[in-house]
Amino acid sequence: MPAGSFMRPFLSALIFVVPAFTSLSAVASPVSVQVADSAGRALPEAVVLLEPLSGKPPVKPMPDAQLAQEKRQFKPRVTLITVGTAVNFPNFDTVRHHVYSFSKAKTFEIKLYAGVPSQPVVFDKPGIAVLGCNIHDRMAAWVVVADTPWHAMSGADGVARIADAPPGTYQISVWHAGLAANSPPVTRRVQVGSAELRESFQLAVETLP
């Protein structure tokens, strides 16, 4: 993400960077993103991130999230959180699981366990963490860690809605677990104004495990 850089002649402008995001929230505009596959079918669980090109806004961790194991599956399959958010991994199955991720966004292991681990896992870097189970190879989940307060996941209709983006120029990034392994998000530059912004994306997705 581009980061703002301010030299000495522009120090006075620095004072207004953080308040700018706050004051503009009063005139924030909704952003709706329709996500579909190459055949035009709606894609649920698509992640949309809206990142301002004018500088990095403050981002707070979300309340603790939960990524459970139930019927030998991860639920939910895709989890969207912000940097610094803790995730709990309760095991509701009668068999033990061994949850792991070797992704750059977060590397960790919770070795064979039942019930609820004593400590959650804190996702402290932005990116996409791919999770698996060492015992059940078909189990897969994704944790998307956002470094922006403006983010959303598409519902059954394939639409992701961000309600409070201040006017400005943004990079919009769209990602889906059905994209080929290690594929980056699909990006586009957009301009958010006073009226609702509507965008649409078609992604070449594959069959999920």
Backbone bond lengths (Angstrom), bond angles and torsions (degrees), N, CA, C in turn:
res aa  C-N    CA-C-N  psi(-1)  N-CA   C-N-CA  omega(-1)  CA-C   N-CA-C  phi
1 M - - - 1.459 - - 1.517 108.98 -
2 P 1.312 119.43 134.44 1.460 120.28 177.39 1.513 110.33 -62.96
3 A 1.319 118.59 139.42 1.447 122.24 179.06 1.512 108.46 -115.60
4 G 1.363 116.58 143.73 1.442 120.05 -179.83 1.515 111.19 -68.92
5 S 1.305 117.98 144.55 1.460 122.57 179.31 1.514 107.21 -130.67
6 F 1.332 116.92 125.05 1.460 120.49 -174.48 1.526 109.02 -122.77
7 M 1.340 116.99 119.82 1.450 122.15 176.75 1.526 108.61 -88.85
8 R 1.319 115.52 175.33 1.462 120.90 -175.05 1.533 113.65 -53.92
9 P 1.332 120.70 -41.94 1.468 119.23 -178.89 1.517 113.11 -62.97
10 F 1.299 116.13 -14.19 1.459 118.35 -175.21 1.527 111.69 -114.88
11 L 1.314 117.87 17.15 1.462 120.27 -177.31 1.518 112.35 -59.38
12 S 1.334 116.16 -32.60 1.460 118.54 -178.85 1.517 111.51 -63.82
13 A 1.341 116.00 -30.54 1.464 118.97 179.93 1.512 111.16 -71.68
14 L 1.336 117.50 -25.78 1.449 120.74 -177.00 1.518 112.10 -61.06
15 I 1.316 115.68 -32.21 1.456 121.27 -179.13 1.509 110.97 -58.77
16 F 1.317 117.70 -28.54 1.457 120.63 -172.06 1.517 113.47 -98.58
17 V 1.346 117.65 0.32 1.467 118.99 -175.19 1.511 111.74 -64.16
18 V 1.331 117.95 -53.49 1.454 120.31 -177.77 1.519 112.26 -68.06
19 P 1.360 119.52 -46.81 1.455 118.89 177.10 1.515 113.10 -59.04
20 A 1.327 117.72 -29.20 1.466 119.49 -176.73 1.511 110.89 -58.59
21 F 1.337 118.02 -43.85 1.450 120.80 -179.98 1.518 110.56 -65.28
22 T 1.348 115.87 -33.99 1.457 119.68 -178.57 1.521 111.70 -74.78
23 S 1.337 117.02 -46.81 1.456 120.01 -175.65 1.509 111.97 -68.20
24 L 1.347 116.52 -32.70 1.454 119.57 -179.56 1.515 113.03 -73.02
25 S 1.352 116.66 -14.69 1.458 119.04 -178.15 1.521 111.49 -61.73
26 A 1.351 116.83 -23.91 1.462 119.95 179.40 1.523 111.48 -66.80
27 V 1.336 117.41 -24.21 1.461 120.48 179.38 1.522 110.28 -116.15
28 A 1.340 115.68 26.96 1.460 120.48 -178.80 1.523 110.43 -62.03
29 S 1.331 114.44 148.94 1.456 120.75 -177.56 1.524 110.68 -117.99
30 P 1.338 116.96 146.96 1.468 119.21 176.84 1.522 111.37 -75.44
31 V 1.326 114.79 148.05 1.464 122.33 175.83 1.523 107.35 -125.53
32 S 1.322 116.73 126.74 1.464 121.96 178.59 1.525 108.54 -118.55
33 V 1.325 115.76 128.82 1.463 120.78 -178.06 1.526 108.96 -123.36
34 Q 1.328 116.08 117.51 1.457 121.77 176.29 1.524 108.61 -90.88
35 V 1.338 116.59 123.63 1.460 121.56 -178.71 1.524 109.08 -116.68
36 A 1.325 116.22 128.66 1.469 121.48 -178.45 1.524 109.15 -136.63
37 D 1.342 115.43 164.09 1.454 119.25 174.00 1.521 109.40 -84.15
38 S 1.331 117.38 -177.02 1.461 120.79 -175.22 1.524 112.66 -66.08
39 A 1.344 116.69 -16.85 1.462 120.44 177.82 1.523 112.17 -94.74
40 G 1.329 116.74 1.53 1.453 120.65 178.16 1.510 114.67 89.63
41 R 1.344 118.11 7.17 1.456 121.13 179.94 1.519 110.20 -83.50
42 A 1.319 116.54 139.88 1.460 121.73 -177.80 1.523 110.90 -60.30
43 L 1.325 115.65 139.46 1.460 121.56 179.48 1.530 109.92 -111.88
44 P 1.321 117.29 106.33 1.469 118.86 171.75 1.521 110.32 -74.77
45 E 1.315 116.68 164.36 1.467 123.98 177.73 1.526 113.06 63.01
46 A 1.320 117.38 27.16 1.461 120.92 171.38 1.529 108.04 -88.24
47 V 1.317 116.16 135.49 1.461 121.32 -177.83 1.524 109.54 -97.54
48 V 1.322 116.18 132.48 1.464 122.43 178.98 1.529 108.66 -121.41
49 L 1.323 116.12 125.51 1.460 122.33 177.44 1.519 109.14 -117.64
50 L 1.319 116.61 136.91 1.458 122.93 179.73 1.526 106.99 -118.18
51 E 1.347 116.10 112.05 1.452 121.27 -174.23 1.521 110.22 -118.29
52 P 1.341 118.63 118.75 1.462 121.08 -177.92 1.522 111.68 -68.62
53 L 1.331 116.86 139.10 1.459 121.36 178.29 1.522 112.00 -82.06
54 S 1.315 117.16 -9.89 1.464 120.80 -176.96 1.522 112.64 -82.17
55 G 1.313 118.72 -9.85 1.455 121.25 -177.65 1.516 110.65 149.04
56 K 1.312 116.22 166.05 1.456 121.07 -176.79 1.527 110.68 -86.84
57 P 1.317 118.13 120.15 1.461 120.26 177.54 1.522 111.02 -78.58
58 P 1.327 117.96 160.38 1.470 119.58 177.13 1.526 110.77 -66.36
59 V 1.321 115.82 141.05 1.461 121.76 -179.60 1.528 108.76 -128.23
60 K 1.313 116.61 130.00 1.459 121.11 -179.61 1.527 110.06 -107.15
61 P 1.336 116.90 147.97 1.464 119.15 172.81 1.534 110.15 -61.54
62 M 1.309 116.02 149.66 1.445 121.98 176.57 1.525 109.42 -87.43
63 P 1.337 118.22 166.64 1.465 119.64 171.13 1.530 109.57 -57.29
64 D 1.334 115.86 153.87 1.460 120.02 -177.96 1.525 111.68 -49.92
65 A 1.328 115.74 135.09 1.464 121.69 178.44 1.526 109.45 -100.67
66 Q 1.321 115.66 167.05 1.465 121.16 178.68 1.517 110.23 -128.62
67 L 1.330 115.75 130.51 1.455 122.06 175.25 1.529 106.23 -127.16
68 A 1.320 115.48 98.72 1.457 121.44 -170.70 1.521 111.75 -91.18
69 Q 1.317 114.55 163.22 1.467 121.29 168.15 1.524 107.14 -113.75
70 E 1.316 115.00 124.12 1.459 120.81 -177.23 1.522 108.76 -149.56
71 K 1.323 116.68 130.79 1.469 123.36 -176.68 1.529 110.24 54.45
72 R 1.325 114.66 39.26 1.464 123.10 178.04 1.527 112.52 57.55
73 Q 1.323 113.64 37.59 1.465 121.78 174.10 1.523 108.77 -138.66
74 F 1.339 115.78 154.09 1.460 119.96 170.86 1.523 108.89 -83.45
75 K 1.311 116.80 137.25 1.460 121.38 177.01 1.514 108.77 -136.88
76 P 1.348 117.65 119.49 1.462 127.45 -0.09 1.530 111.49 -77.33
77 R 1.317 115.33 165.81 1.458 120.16 179.74 1.523 110.71 -73.82
78 V 1.336 116.66 -36.51 1.470 121.83 178.55 1.515 108.46 -122.82
79 T 1.323 116.03 129.39 1.462 121.90 178.64 1.520 108.38 -121.00
80 L 1.324 117.22 129.88 1.460 123.32 179.49 1.519 108.79 -111.74
81 I 1.337 116.14 119.81 1.457 121.72 -179.09 1.527 109.19 -136.30
82 T 1.320 116.37 173.34 1.459 121.43 173.59 1.527 109.71 -103.42
83 V 1.329 115.63 163.01 1.461 121.66 -179.28 1.534 110.21 -56.24
84 G 1.328 115.04 134.86 1.456 120.59 177.93 1.514 114.31 93.24
85 T 1.331 117.48 -2.29 1.464 121.02 -179.00 1.524 110.87 -79.01
86 A 1.328 116.33 139.51 1.462 122.29 177.45 1.525 109.67 -92.91
87 V 1.329 116.16 141.31 1.463 121.60 -179.56 1.526 109.09 -123.73
88 N 1.332 115.34 128.76 1.464 121.69 175.57 1.529 109.65 -92.91
89 F 1.322 116.16 149.18 1.463 121.91 -176.52 1.529 111.21 -126.18
90 P 1.328 118.64 67.77 1.460 119.40 179.32 1.524 112.09 -69.24
91 N 1.315 115.55 141.43 1.461 121.96 178.02 1.527 108.08 -106.64
92 F 1.335 116.49 109.37 1.454 121.56 -179.68 1.531 112.69 -96.08
93 D 1.320 116.47 5.15 1.462 120.66 179.13 1.529 110.73 -86.14
94 T 1.324 115.23 166.60 1.464 120.34 175.91 1.523 111.42 -89.23
95 V 1.328 117.20 -3.41 1.460 122.11 175.11 1.524 108.62 -109.38
96 R 1.312 115.93 158.04 1.464 120.17 179.13 1.530 110.60 -83.89
97 H 1.316 115.53 151.45 1.458 121.95 177.37 1.525 109.68 -122.44
98 H 1.316 115.07 160.50 1.466 122.72 177.77 1.532 106.06 -131.31
99 V 1.320 115.77 94.63 1.465 121.55 -174.25 1.525 109.50 -87.08
100 Y 1.333 115.80 137.86 1.463 119.11 -178.73 1.527 110.39 -150.42
101 S 1.329 114.84 161.44 1.460 122.79 169.79 1.521 107.72 -149.49
102 F 1.329 115.97 134.15 1.458 121.72 175.77 1.533 110.65 -110.67
103 S 1.314 116.77 17.40 1.466 121.51 -176.53 1.534 111.13 -75.53
104 K 1.346 115.46 152.85 1.461 119.98 178.13 1.529 111.33 -62.73
105 A 1.333 116.59 -33.59 1.463 119.29 -179.20 1.526 111.48 -64.11
106 K 1.342 116.87 -32.65 1.463 120.96 176.93 1.520 109.63 -166.14
107 T 1.335 114.85 122.30 1.459 121.13 174.50 1.525 108.21 -110.37
108 F 1.331 116.41 125.03 1.468 119.90 179.73 1.520 109.51 -162.73
109 E 1.324 115.40 164.73 1.459 122.68 173.12 1.519 109.26 -140.36
110 I 1.322 116.00 136.96 1.463 121.64 167.48 1.524 104.56 -117.15
111 K 1.317 116.20 100.20 1.459 120.35 -171.80 1.526 110.99 -69.36
112 L 1.313 115.20 168.09 1.469 122.80 -171.42 1.525 112.62 -31.71
113 Y 1.313 115.45 119.09 1.462 119.06 -176.90 1.523 110.58 -152.33
114 A 1.305 114.44 160.03 1.462 123.11 171.47 1.523 107.06 -126.38
115 G 1.326 116.79 160.68 1.457 119.72 179.50 1.515 112.73 74.54
116 V 1.315 116.13 -140.67 1.469 121.23 -175.08 1.532 109.67 -117.84
117 P 1.328 118.40 124.42 1.472 120.18 176.77 1.527 110.77 -58.65
118 S 1.323 115.77 149.50 1.471 120.01 -175.52 1.514 112.72 -68.17
119 Q 1.348 117.52 -26.97 1.457 121.02 -177.82 1.530 110.45 -127.36
120 P 1.332 118.16 137.91 1.467 119.90 173.35 1.518 110.22 -74.05
121 V 1.314 115.93 169.65 1.463 122.26 176.25 1.522 107.78 -102.09
122 V 1.333 117.36 125.73 1.467 122.03 179.50 1.530 108.65 -93.91
123 F 1.322 116.09 123.60 1.469 121.72 179.13 1.529 107.71 -94.01
124 D 1.329 115.45 101.46 1.462 121.00 -168.74 1.522 114.19 -104.21
125 K 1.341 117.98 7.11 1.465 121.05 177.36 1.527 108.93 -131.74
126 P 1.339 117.47 145.85 1.467 119.02 175.88 1.518 111.11 -72.79
127 G 1.313 115.95 152.93 1.458 120.51 178.28 1.513 111.38 138.36
128 I 1.314 115.64 -165.30 1.464 121.82 -177.42 1.522 108.52 -120.17
129 A 1.321 116.42 120.89 1.457 121.92 177.15 1.522 108.74 -102.84
130 V 1.325 115.73 125.70 1.464 121.88 177.10 1.525 107.87 -96.41
131 L 1.327 116.39 126.55 1.455 121.64 -175.91 1.523 110.76 -111.47
132 G 1.305 115.64 148.28 1.454 121.16 175.93 1.510 110.52 -143.92
133 C 1.337 115.43 -180.00 1.462 122.25 175.90 1.524 107.69 -124.55
134 N 1.320 116.77 127.68 1.457 121.40 -178.07 1.524 112.73 -66.60
135 I 1.310 117.36 -18.11 1.460 121.67 -177.03 1.527 111.31 -96.97
136 H 1.326 116.60 -34.81 1.465 121.47 -176.13 1.529 108.58 -121.85
137 D 1.324 115.48 99.09 1.468 121.15 -170.98 1.521 113.78 -63.11
138 R 1.321 117.42 -26.13 1.473 119.43 -176.80 1.525 112.79 -81.61
139 M 1.298 117.34 -6.85 1.459 119.93 178.04 1.530 109.64 -78.39
140 A 1.320 116.54 129.18 1.466 121.19 178.92 1.519 109.64 -148.19
141 A 1.325 115.67 145.46 1.463 121.57 176.20 1.518 108.28 -151.07
142 W 1.320 115.28 162.50 1.461 121.55 -178.68 1.527 108.72 -132.89
143 V 1.325 115.77 134.07 1.465 121.36 173.26 1.522 106.96 -115.03
144 V 1.324 116.08 117.10 1.464 121.72 178.43 1.526 107.60 -98.64
145 V 1.324 115.92 120.82 1.462 121.88 -176.33 1.526 108.43 -105.99
146 A 1.311 116.13 110.39 1.467 122.48 -174.63 1.521 110.86 -91.15
147 D 1.328 115.39 142.85 1.463 121.70 176.16 1.525 109.61 -111.88
148 T 1.314 115.59 34.52 1.462 122.98 177.80 1.523 108.40 -145.97
149 P 1.326 117.95 145.09 1.471 119.27 178.16 1.525 113.11 -76.53
150 W 1.337 117.12 -8.73 1.475 120.35 -176.95 1.518 109.17 -106.57
151 H 1.299 115.25 100.85 1.459 121.91 -175.22 1.519 109.34 -153.79
152 A 1.326 115.80 158.34 1.471 120.36 179.55 1.520 108.70 -163.23
153 M 1.337 114.87 163.24 1.459 121.55 175.10 1.525 108.16 -122.46
154 S 1.315 116.28 139.94 1.461 119.89 -177.97 1.521 110.99 -72.06
155 G 1.343 114.65 147.38 1.451 121.14 177.51 1.518 111.01 -91.36
156 A 1.332 115.65 -163.26 1.465 120.90 -178.31 1.521 111.80 -60.75
157 D 1.339 116.98 -26.43 1.466 120.95 179.57 1.526 112.99 -83.75
158 G 1.328 117.02 0.02 1.454 120.80 -179.75 1.518 114.55 79.12
159 V 1.321 117.85 8.99 1.462 121.21 -177.20 1.529 110.30 -105.23
160 A 1.327 115.33 129.24 1.455 122.52 172.71 1.522 107.86 -106.50
161 R 1.316 116.51 133.15 1.467 121.13 -175.03 1.522 110.72 -121.93
162 I 1.323 115.38 124.86 1.459 122.55 174.75 1.524 106.49 -114.06
163 A 1.321 116.47 119.91 1.464 119.30 -167.31 1.517 114.49 -90.24
164 D 1.334 118.69 -20.50 1.464 118.48 -164.02 1.521 114.43 -133.80
165 A 1.319 117.55 44.12 1.465 120.04 179.17 1.530 110.65 -84.27
166 P 1.334 118.86 122.83 1.465 120.65 176.69 1.527 110.57 -66.31
167 P 1.341 118.37 153.25 1.467 120.73 177.36 1.525 111.24 -57.03
168 G 1.314 115.77 142.63 1.452 120.28 179.33 1.517 111.09 157.67
169 T 1.328 115.70 -178.85 1.461 121.95 178.55 1.526 109.03 -97.60
170 Y 1.322 115.87 132.12 1.456 121.48 -174.95 1.519 110.92 -131.45
171 Q 1.311 114.87 158.15 1.461 120.45 161.32 1.521 106.66 -100.15
172 I 1.314 116.01 125.60 1.459 120.64 176.71 1.522 107.56 -102.46
173 S 1.325 115.82 130.30 1.466 122.13 -178.32 1.521 108.71 -120.10
174 V 1.323 115.91 132.91 1.465 121.31 -179.38 1.526 108.40 -124.94
175 W 1.325 115.62 129.90 1.461 121.02 -178.31 1.522 109.65 -136.88
176 H 1.334 115.32 148.03 1.465 120.90 177.22 1.523 107.86 -142.29
177 A 1.325 115.76 144.57 1.460 120.55 -178.09 1.519 112.55 -63.41
178 G 1.333 117.83 -18.46 1.453 121.47 179.32 1.516 114.54 -80.12
179 L 1.336 117.36 -6.64 1.463 119.79 174.89 1.531 109.50 -66.36
180 A 1.314 116.39 155.52 1.459 120.23 179.24 1.524 110.47 -55.35
181 A 1.318 116.57 147.73 1.468 121.74 -176.81 1.527 110.85 -52.47
182 N 1.328 114.66 135.14 1.468 123.19 178.44 1.525 113.81 68.19
183 S 1.331 117.45 12.70 1.466 119.55 176.28 1.524 109.70 -71.66
184 P 1.329 118.20 137.12 1.460 120.04 176.61 1.531 109.96 -75.01
185 P 1.314 117.73 163.36 1.464 119.86 174.32 1.527 110.97 -61.32
186 V 1.309 115.89 155.76 1.463 121.83 173.58 1.524 106.77 -85.33
187 T 1.338 117.00 128.58 1.457 120.38 -172.72 1.521 111.56 -120.83
188 R 1.318 113.82 159.19 1.464 121.54 179.00 1.529 107.40 -159.00
189 R 1.322 116.93 146.85 1.460 120.59 174.07 1.518 109.20 -90.46
190 V 1.321 116.51 133.65 1.463 120.94 -178.59 1.520 109.65 -134.46
191 Q 1.312 114.65 159.71 1.458 122.05 178.47 1.523 108.56 -116.24
192 V 1.314 116.76 117.98 1.464 121.58 176.78 1.520 108.20 -94.06
193 G 1.312 116.23 126.54 1.462 121.25 179.69 1.512 111.53 -118.29
194 S 1.308 116.27 -147.51 1.467 120.69 -177.87 1.526 112.35 -85.71
195 A 1.328 117.18 -19.04 1.461 120.90 179.47 1.527 109.99 -100.91
196 E 1.319 116.15 164.13 1.460 120.54 179.56 1.528 110.82 -61.52
197 L 1.325 115.18 135.11 1.459 121.23 176.32 1.521 108.47 -99.10
198 R 1.345 116.11 129.42 1.462 120.70 177.38 1.522 109.09 -120.86
199 E 1.318 115.62 125.33 1.455 122.25 179.67 1.526 109.11 -127.19
200 S 1.325 116.23 157.12 1.462 120.21 176.64 1.528 109.22 -136.44
201 F 1.333 115.52 144.14 1.451 122.72 179.84 1.531 108.75 -133.17
202 Q 1.307 115.94 142.62 1.459 122.11 170.49 1.524 107.92 -117.17
203 L 1.328 116.19 126.87 1.455 121.50 -176.45 1.526 110.50 -114.80
204 A 1.309 115.04 141.30 1.470 120.88 177.00 1.523 108.02 -87.45
205 V 1.326 116.95 88.52 1.455 121.26 -175.38 1.524 110.82 -96.54
206 E 1.331 114.09 156.74 1.448 121.74 176.85 1.528 108.80 -107.70
207 T 1.327 116.94 176.89 1.459 121.39 177.94 1.518 109.03 -73.32
208 L 1.332 116.33 132.02 1.453 120.82 179.62 1.518 110.23 -80.97
209 P 1.362 116.31 153.56 1.467 118.84 176.21 1.528 110.92 -68.01
